[in-house]
Amino acid sequence: MQIATVLLIILSAIIALAIVFYQYFYKTKRNNTLYIPLGLLRFLAIFSCLLLLINPKFTKTDYTLEKANLVLLLDNSSSIDSETEKAQLTTLLETLQSNKEVQDNFRFGSFGFGQFLNASDSLSHAEKTTNISRALSSVNDIYSAGITAVILATDGNQTLGEDYEYFGGKQQLPVYPIVIGDTTRYSDLRIDQLNINKYAFLKNRFPVEIYSSYQGEGNINSFLTITMDGQTVHREQLRFDNTTTSRITNTLITASTVGIKEIKVNISALENEKNLANNVRESAIEVIDEKTNIAIISEVLHPDIGALKKAIESNEQRSVDIYYPGTSVKDLEETDLFILYQPGRSFRTVMQYIKDKGAAKFTITGARTDWRFLNEVQNSFIKNSFNQTEEVFPLQNAGFGIFDASSFSVEDFPPLEGFLGEILITKSHDVILEQQVKGIAIDEPLLSIIGNENEREAVLFGENIWKWRAQSYRNNKDFKNFDDLISRIVLYLSSNAPKSRLTLDYQNTFQEIGEASISASYFDETFVFDNNASISLMLKNTENGASREIPMLLMNGYYKADLSNLPPGPYNFTVKVANENITKSGNFKMLDFDVEKQFFSSDYEKLQRLANATNAELFFPNEVENLIDNLLASPQFVPTQKSNQNVVSLVDFRLLLGIIIASLAAEWFIRKYNGLI
């Protein structure tokens, strides 16, 4: 409490006494003993009033010591595999935890990391990928509010995510790398990347692209060998030197038999080469003996034709040829699906051929369509055209159920151009998109699927769908939204198999480090997605006979089984729906590839650049004490004493008010009772 406040309290007491003396004792001739308690009550009332005006306060100051954060990040990937490297990490953790000065000056925390940052510092070294930049980013988010130093204990070999060297320029916290592992640079030949398609067609040649590199001194020669199912299909000599340290090899391999083919690429090792794991890369390709041939028939040149061709051929199992209506029907014998673009009278022959063949067709109409002819030659739909064009916007039909089109979006799609007129579809059909004109839904189909399992066709009542594909790219930076819809329509029209209640989505080969999974969609008897089904996946390794059952979990509109923890090898599987006689089977291969084994030496040079970018220093495991001294000596991480002042009133105003009221009331009653008023 300040001295001025104490003096005011004393002055208040004197003033209260003076007023009481003047009122009760000054020039009073009567000697009444009641004046003493009455004076005391008056004194309490007046003194309390003055205290309310003064409002005396106490100021309490609390002192706290604010420590900087010291975060230790430990590499938990499988590239840290030697006992020496594991011991270096363990010793580092124990040294920092047991150092009294570190504990006194820092709030210490430790994490392990691989693909993600782990809250525990318990290390298994089983992580198949290393994402250093994500670990640093996570620490930035967690410790953004305080002063923090980061110790990064790793070999510096990142296999996933943003390059941490460039991330260092955005890093908010100083990073002190500790280099784990062997820093010696050994001569090394390696295969950096193998690019191959997922599918190939029987008797066709498929491309294989290989990136290989050399680290070392002098000129060397090596042989690159490609085998398919154990048989050598390509072999060539590669030459490297100090200036030519990388090579790109492109070749074509013939797909001679059907099935999943294992592709193995090997580059012959150098003499005394330390790391042989990166001399081999494996992949697989499925050779299939089916290809959907699609013919687009048009008598006009239009951007829609190019958009359709691009969308359909985004699936490698489909090929598109473009014909004029007068093309000989002999050229169309291998065609599985016909797309008729704005038919006119010149289409009469080809439409009669399609009818006789019983082939599926996709009719696209527009401003140049001859509706009188089209109404005459087919009986699936009729349009009473007014010969007046109109802009028609798409409106999705949420009730469409022939196949799953829920992922397709028409957001911001421009209008199509077509003729005004009433449309009558005379066969069983389902509408994917409806028409909307000037913001009003007119209850007319824009895109419909017509027919049944034995007779299938689709019809689009508008042209300029190339604008839809362009808008898909503007919305999502890819064409997937549009291409997937066209792909689903083509798949439905070109398939004569009955619709299945259980469908599967999976790859034939998985990298062990990838997101390996099998997805399933299951529909009830009315072909509505059933989200209450119990679906299980039975797996069997065909090499060792090991089997297991995995429940498939319900996700957002599908069921999924995670396969990422499976060991390498070939597998057969069966998906079964509980309480239903519905199953689907298949096979896949989990490839044996560990990207962490592709590195033998630690990348201390990149770690040094990271340290420089964050204004820190690089250390080695035998320099841990130097690191601690550096941190303790840095003025940036000196603990800071902070004060917190808490101002508290000396008395509670409610208590003073109570005293004032009680004192004045008691004084009044005493005076009243004794006849002094």
N, C-alpha and C positions, 0 to 999 in steps of 0.2 A: 504494500500500500504506500502511496506517495505521501510525503511530509505535509504537503498542502492539504490533502484530504484529512489527515489527522488533526491539523490546526482548525479546519472548518468544523470538525466534530466537537472539538473542545469549545470553540466559539459558540456552536449551537447549544451546548449544555449551559454555557454562561448566560446566553440570551434567554433560554427557557427558565433558568433560575431567577434572572432579573425580572422577568414578567410575573412569575409566581410571587416573588417577594413584594413587588409593587401592588399586586392585586389582593394579597392576603395579609401582608404584615406591615406595609408601609403606612404610617399614620393611623394604624388601627388601635383604638383605645381598649377594645374588649379583648380579653385573654381567653379565647375559645380554643379548647384542645382539638376541636374538629378541623381547625385550619391546617394542621400538619398533614393528615391523610388527604385532605382536599387539595392542598398545595402539591403533594406528591403526585396525585392523579393528574392535576393540571400540568405539572412538569413533564410527566410521561407523554401526554397528548401533544404538547408543544414540541418537545424534543423529537418525537417520532415524526411529526410533520416536517421538521427541519431535515431529519435524516432522509426522508423521501426526496426532498429537493436536492440534497447533496449526492445521494445514491453512491455511497462509497463502494469501491471495487478492489478485489485482489487480482493481480496478474501472476499466473503460474507458467513458468517456462520449462518445457520438457526437451531433452536433448537425445537424439538418436543418431546412430552411426550407419550411414548408407554405403553398402558395399557394392562393388562392381560384380557383374556376372562373369563367371568363367565356365564356358561350355566345351566339353570334350566330345568330339564326334569320332566314333570308332568304326572303321570299315569292317562290315560283317559279311562281305561277299566271299565266294569260293575261291577267288584269286589269292586270298590270304590263306594258303594251304600248308605251308611248311611250319614245323614246330618252332623254328627260330622266329618267324614272323608273328605267330600267335603269342609267343613268349614276350615279344617286344610290346605288343598291345597290352597284355596283362600287366607287365612291369610298369608301363606308363600310367595305367589307371591306378594301380596301387600306390605309386609314388605321389601322384597328385592328391589322392584321398588321404594319405598319411602325413603329408607335409603340413605342419602346424601353421606356418606363415601363410600358406595358400588358404587354409580354412579360416584364418583370422582376417584376411584381407579380401576374400572373394566369397560369393555365394556359388558354390561349385555344383555343376550338374553334368551328367554324362549320358550319351545316347549311342545306340548302334544304328547303322544305316546300310541299306542295300538299294532296293528299288524305292523304298519309303523310309522315313525317319521313324525309328522305334524308340518307345519310351524307356525300354530296358537296356542296360549296358551288358546284359548277359549275351555272350557271343557264341553262335553255333557255326558261323562261316559256311552256311548252306544257301545263302542268297545267290540267285543265278544271274543277277544284274546289279550294276552299280550306277546310281544316279546321284552324283556329288552335288550338282547344282540344285536339285530338289531338296536335299538335306540342308544346304545353306539357306535356301529360300524359306524353309520351314522354321529354322532358327531365327531368321529375321522377323518372321511374323510373331513368334513366341516372345522374343526378348526385345521388341521394338521400343518399349517404354523406358529402358534403363541403359546404363553403360555396360557394354558386353565385349568380351574377347572370346574368340572361337579358336580352339585347337583342333585341327583336322589331321587325324592319324590315318593315312591311307597310302596305297601304292600309286595313286594318281591315275589309274587306268579306268576311265569311265566308259560304260557300255550302253548307256541309255540316257536320253534327255538332252537338254541344252548344254552345249560345251561350257564347262565351268570356268575355263580361261576367259571367255567373253562375258560370262555372268559376273566375274570378279569386278568388272567396271561398274556394275550396278549394285554390288555388295555394300551394304550399309555398315557392316561390322568388320573390324580387323580380323583376318584369318591367319593363324600361325600354323602352317603345314608341318607335320612330322612325317618324314619319308619312311615308309615301311617297305622292307624287301630289298632285293638286290638292285643296286643302281648301275651295275656294269652293263655296258652295251655290247651285246653279242651279235655276231653275224646271223641273219635270219632271213629265210624265205617263207612267204606266207601267201595264202589265198585270202584276200580281203572280202570278196563278195562273189556270190554265185546267183545269177539271175536266170530264172527259168519260168515258163508258163505253168499254170496249174493243170491245163488240159492240152491234149494234142489229139488229132484225128488220125485214125488208122490210115496207113500208107502215105501220110503227109510227113513233111520234115519240119521239125520244131527248132527254134533258135536256142542256143545256150551262150550266155555271156559271162565271162570270168574276169575278175580284177585280181591281179597278183602283184606283189611288191617285194623289194629286196632291201635289206638294211645291212650294210657292211662296206668293206673296202675291196677294190680290185674287180676284175672281170670274172664272171662266172656263167656257166651254161647249166640249164636244168631242163628236165622233161616234164611237160604237162600232159597228164593222162586222164581221159574221161571214160568211165565204165558205166554201162547200163545193165543192171541185174548181173553184175560180175563179168560181163563181156566188154572188152575194150572196143569202143566205138570211135575214139579219136585220140591221136597222140601227136604232139609237136614239140619242137625244141625252142626254149626261150633263152634269150641272152640278156644279162643285166650287167651294168657297170656303174661307175660313180655318177654318171649323168643320166643314164636310163635306169631309174630305180623302180619303175612301175610299168606294167603291160596290161593291155586289154585284149582278151582273146574272144573272138566271135566265131561260132561254127554252127552248122545245121546237122541235126541227128534225125535219122529216119525212124518213125514209129511203125514198127513192123508187126507187132502183136498187141492185142487188147489187154488192158489191165493196168494196175499201178506199177510203175517202173521206178526202181531205185537208181538215182543218178549219183555217182561218186566222182569227185574231181580230186586229183592228187598231183602235187608238185614235188618232184624228187628232192630229197634233203641234201643240204650241204654236209661236207665232212665235219664231224664233231658239232653239228648243230644242236643247240640245247633244247629248243622248244619245237617239238614235232607235232604238237596238237593242232597248230594252225596251218599245217601242210595239207590238210584234208578238209573238204567241205562236202556235205551230203544234202541232197534234196530228193524230191520225188515228183513224178508227173503221171497223170492218169491218161491212158490212151483209150479213147472211146470210138465206137464204131457207129456213131449216129450223129447226123448233122441236119439241122432244119434248113431247108432251102426255101427262101421266100422270094416271091416275084412281085415287084411294084409295077403296075401297068398304068400308063398315063399317056395321053396325047398332048399334054401341055408341059412346059418346063416351069417348075415352081419350087421355091425354097422348102416347101413342106416335104418334098421327096428326099432331099438331102438330110433333113432333120430326122425323118423316119429311118433312113438307112443308117445314120450314125447311132440312133437310139437302139435299133435292133441289133446291130453288130457290136454294140458294147458287150454283148454276151458272145464269147468266142465260139460257142456251139451253133451259131446261126450265121448264115450268109445271105446277102440280098443282091438280087439282079434286077435291073430296070429294063422294061420292055415297052415298045409301042403296042397299041391294040392290034395292029395288023401282023404281029409276030406269028410265025407258024406254030401251031399247037404242038408240034414235035419237040420244039425247044422248051416246052413247059412240062414235059413228062415227069421230070425229077422234082417238080415244085410241090412243096407240102402246104403252103399257105399263099393265097393270092390277096394282094392289096390293090383294090380298084380305086384309082384316084380320079374323081369327078367323071364318072362314066358318061359317054355319049353314044350315038348310034354306031360308031366305029367299034364299040365293044361287043357287038352282038355275037360274033363268032366265039370270042374268048369266054363270054359269060355262058354260052351254051355248053362249051367244053367243061367249065367248072361245074355246071349243073349235072352233066353226064358223069363226070368223075366223082361227084359227091365230095369235093374238096371244100375245106373251110375258106372263108373269105372275109376280108375287112374292107367295107365300102366307106369311102370318104367323099362327102359331097360338098359343094360350095357354090360360088356365084356362077361357075361355068358348067354346072351340071345340067344335063338334058332330062328334066324330071318327067316329061311325057314318055320318053323312051324307057327311063328307069322304072316307072310305074307299070309299064307294059311287060318287061322281060323278067320281072321277079315278083314274088307274092309274099315277101316277108314284111314289107312296109309300104305305105302309100303317103305321098305328100301332095296336098293341094296348093301348089306354088302360086304366089301372086306376082312372080317375076319382079319382085322388088327386094333389093338387098337390105340387110339390116345387121347391125353389130349385136352379137349375142355373147353375153358374159356367162361363164360356167358357174354352176351352183352344185355343190356336192350333195349326193344322196346318201345320208347316213345309213339307210336301210339296205344298201347293196350288199349281197351275201354270196355271190357265186364264187368269188375268191377275195382274198384280203387286199383291199385297196385303202385301208385306213391311214396308211403312212403318206398317201398322196395328198398334196396341199395345192389349192388354187389361189393362194394368197397373192394379191397384186397381179393376177394373170390378166393380160389384155384380152379384148373381145375377139371372137372369130367372126368371119363374114359368111353369111348364108342368106338364102331366100326366106322371106316371110311366108307362112302358110301352116295350116294344120297338119300334124303328123299322126298317122294311125299305124301302129305296129300290130300286125295281124297274127303273130305267133307268140308263144311263150317268151318272155323277155325280162330282163332286169336292167334298171337304169343306173349307170355310174354317175353321170353328170346330167343335170337338168339345165334348161335355158332360163336366162334372166335378161330381160330387155329393159333398159333405162331404169334399172334398180327394182324392177318388178318381176317376180317369178311367174312365168306364164304357163306352168304346168305342161311343158313340152320337153321331150327328151333331147339331149345334146349328144350324149355318148351312151350307147346301149349294147348289151350282149343279148343276142337273139338265138333261140333254138334250144336243143337239148343235148344229151350226151352223144347222140349219133349225128346230129346236124347242128353245126356251130357257125355263127357269123357275128360280126360286130359292125356297127355303123356309127359314123360321126357326121353330124349335120352341120358342118362348118369347115372353112379353110383357114389357113395361116396359123397352123399349130406350131410352125417354126418359132413363132413369137413366144409360145409357152416354154419351149426348150431354152430360149434365150433368157426368159424371166426366171426360170429355175436356176440358171447360173448366177443371175444377179442376186437372187435371194440367198443362195447357199454356197456360192463359189464352186459349184459343180453341177453336172446335169443329172444327178442321181434321181431327183424327185420325178422328173419327166420320164427318164429312161426306164425307171423301174415300172412305171405304169404301163408303158408300151410293151415292156418285156413280159409283164404278167398277162396282158391281153394276148400277145403272140403265143405264150406258153399255153394258155387255155385253148386258144383256137387250134393250135397245131397238135394238141394231144387228144387222142381218141380214148384214152383210158378213163374209166369212171372216176369221179371225184372221190378222194380219200378223206376219211374223217381224221386220220393221223398223218401228218406230214413232218419230215425231218429236215434240218438244215445243219450241215457239218462239212468239214473239209476232209479230204482223203489223206492228207499228211499234216502233221503239226510239228513245229519246232518245240522242243521241251521248254524253252524259255517263254514261249508265246502264250497268249490267252486261249488255250485249247478248251473247247466246249462243244457240246451237242445241244441244239435247240429243237423243240418240238411244238407243234400246234395241234390241238385236239378239239374236235367239234362234236356236238351232240347229234342226234338223229335228224334234227332240223337244220344242221350245219350252222349252228350258233356256237361261238367259242365257249368252251366249258372250263370255267375257272375253279371248279370243285373236284376235278379229276385227280386221281392218285396214279402217277406215272413213274415207273422205275426203269433204270438202265442197267442191263446185265452185260458185264464186260468179261472178255476172256483173252488172255495173252496166248497167242497161238504157238509161241516158242516154248514157254515153260508150263503152260496149262493153268496158270494162276487165274482165278476168277474173282469177281467182286460185284456187288450190287450197289448202285448209287441212286438215291431218290432224286427225281428231277423237281427243282423248285420253281414255283410260280413267280414269274417276273411280270413285266408290264405287257401283257397280251401274249405271252408264250411261256413255255416251260424250259428250264435250262439245267444241264448237268456240267459241273466244272471238272475238267480233265487235266488241269495244269500240274497236278502232283503225280501223274502217272509216270512210271519209269519208261525208258525207251523200249520200243519193240512193236511188233505187229499185233493188232487187236481185232477181234470180231465182237459185234455187239448186237443186242436186241432190245428194243424199246417196247415195253408192255404197259397197257392200261389196265389197272386193277378192276376186277368184276366185269371185264369186257373181253370178248374174244378178238382183240385187235392188237396186232404186233407189227413192227417194222424192224428189219435187220440191215446191217451194213458192215463195213470194215474200214479201218484207217491204220496209219502207221505213225507212231511217235518217234521222231528222229532223235538220235543221240548227238546233241550239240550243246556245248557249254561255252558261251562266248567269253566267259571269264578266263578260260584256259588258253585263249588266244594271245595272252600277254605273258612274257616271262620276266621282264625287267620293269622296275618302277619308273614312272615318268616324272622324275624329280625336276626336270626343266620346266614343264608346264606348271607344276606346283610352285616353283620359284616365281613364275610370272604372276600366278594368283596372289602370292604374298606381296609382290611389288605393287600390284593393282589395288590392294587394300591397305597399303602403308604398314605392312607387318614384315616378319622375317621368317625364313625357312630354317628348320632344324632337323637333325637326325636323332635316332633313338638314344645314342650315347651323349646327347647334348641336352637332355631333359633339365638338368640342374641349371644350365645356361638359360633355358627358356623361362624357368621359374624366376631366376634373378632378373631377367629382362622385364617380366611382367610386374614384379614387385617394385622395380626401380622406375617404371614408367609413371610419370605424373598423371597420365590419363586415367589410371586405374587405382589411384590413391583413394581410400575410403573417405567419404565426406560426412562431416558432422552437420546435422540439420537440427534447427530449433523450432519448437512449436509452442506458441504462446496461447494460454487459455485464460480468458478474463472471466472472473466469477464475482457476482455481487456479494457484498459483505452480509447483507440481510435480505430476507425475502420481503418484497413489498406487500404481499398478502398478510404476513405476520404483523408488519407495521400498521397496516390499515386496521387489523383486528385489535391491536393495542390501543390505537387512537379511539376507535369506537367504544371499546370496553371502558377506557379511562374516562371519557366524557360522559358516558351513560352512568357509570358508578358515581361520578361527581354530582351529576344532576339528581340522582335518587337520594344521595346522602343529604344534599342541600334541601331537597324537597321534604324529606322526612323530618328534618330538624327545623323546618320553618325558616330557612335562610334565604329563600327566594321571594 
